[in-house]
Structure formats: structure tokens, C-alpha cells
Amino acid sequence: MTPDEAQDALDALRAEIDKVDRKILDLLNQRTIVVQQIGKIKQTMAMPIYEPKREEEVFSNVMDNNGGPLPNDSVKRLFERIIDEMRTVQKVQMERK
């Protein structure tokens, strides 16, 4: 492979990553909308934002359905971060009301 061919291949793969990143962003925003709806219900019912049992269910769901190549421990860490950010969204939403 020549340097120009290598650069063309990198550019194409990076464009693909950019496309996937936009899809991930769209899905995260869809998830956030659902989380906001859940937050409204929790606030109405005076329920806590943090629900450890539910978080474990989420982790089990994603890890049980992980076909790789991303290892389960990486999947769990990513979802821990996502859930943490979603809790922040709910907290901010509840503080506004």
C-alpha cells in the first residue's frame, strides 16, 4: 500500500466513524428524551432518581446482548457513564420545577 492509498483508506474509515458517531449521538438523544419522561413520572411519584436495581438490569441487558468485539467490561463502563449522565439530566430537570 502506498502512502497515498493508506491516507485514502484512513480518510474513508474516519468518514465512516463520523457517520457512526452521528448515529450514536442521535440514539443518545433519543434515550435522553425517554429518561426525561421517566424523570417526570419519578418526580410526580416522589421516587428517587438513583435506582441501583434498575441499573443492574440495564447492565445485564446490554452485556447479555453484546456480540462483540467490544468486551463486556468496556460495555459496562460505557453504560455506567451514560447512566450517570442520564441521572444528571433527571436531577437538573427536577431542580427546575
Phi, psi and omega in degrees: 000132179279163176303321179294320178294320178298316180296319178298319179295316177299315180300318180294316180293322178292325175295322177295318177299317179301320179294315178296318178301320178294324177294316178300315179300316179299316179294321177296321178291324174297318179297321181297321178299317178294318179299320178297320178295318177298319179300321178297317179294315179301319181294316179300321183268004182054044180264153179287151176290314184278120178230091185303323180297317180295321179298319178296324176297318178297313179300314179299317181301310184288323181287323178293335181256008180280117178263005178077176015276358179290125181293152181303323180295327176290319178300315180298315180298319178298316181287332172300318180292316179300312181297320178301316179294324179292323175298320178298318177301313180296318181299313180298317179299316182290328180289334180288336186267000000 
